[in-house]
């Protein structure tokens, strides 16, 4: 519902491009798990576009270190 609302607002404002984000996989392999997501997005006239990844720039190294450690401990 949120994606639909955002796309509707973009159309109202004349925006011609909308990024769903989030595809990964081996797209020439029909058995790859990411293939279904790609095909869904292509139904909206989507295409694969590779962009640089993201990175984290900690403002406080101490807080980042504590937070990172907590996430690692809680994950296991």
N, C-alpha and C positions, 0 to 999 in steps of 0.2 A: 504494500500500500504506500509506503514511504517513497519507493523508487517511482511509482506511478505519479505521485503528487509532484515530485521534483521534475520529472520529465514534462508534465503538464505545464508547470511554471516556466520551464525553459522554453517550451514552444510558444507560450503566451508572450514571451519577451524576445522572440526571434532568434534564440540560441539554436544553432544548427549542429552542435556537437555535445554529446553526453557520454561520460566515462563511467562504465559499470565497475571498472577495476577488476582485479583478481582472477586472471587466468594463468595457469601454468600446466606444463605437461609436454608430451611429445605429440604434437598435433597431427602428424602423418600416420599415427598408429590408431586405428579405429577402436582398439581395445583399451586405450589409455583412459584412466579415470577422468582426466580433465577434458576429454573430447566432448562429453555431453554439455558441459558448461560453455565450451566454445561454440557448439552448434546452436545452443539457446541464444547466445549473444549475437550470432550471425543472423538469426531470425529478425533482429532489429537493424539489419544492414551493418552489423559490426565487423571489425577486422582486427587482426593482430598488429599491435604496434609496440615495439620494444622501447622502453624508456629506462633511464638510469634508475637504480634502486634507491632505497631510502637509507638513511644513516641516523645515528643517535649522537647528539652533541650535548653531553651532560653540563648543566649549569653548575651543579655542585657534585664534585667527584665522590665525596663521602656519601651524600644522599643516594646518588646513583648506585654506588657500590652496595650499600645496605639494601636498597630496593631490588637490585639484581640478585643478590644472594637470597633474599626472602622469596622471590619468584622461583628460583631454582629449588629451594628447599620445599616449597609448597607444591611444586609440580610432581615431586616423587613421593 
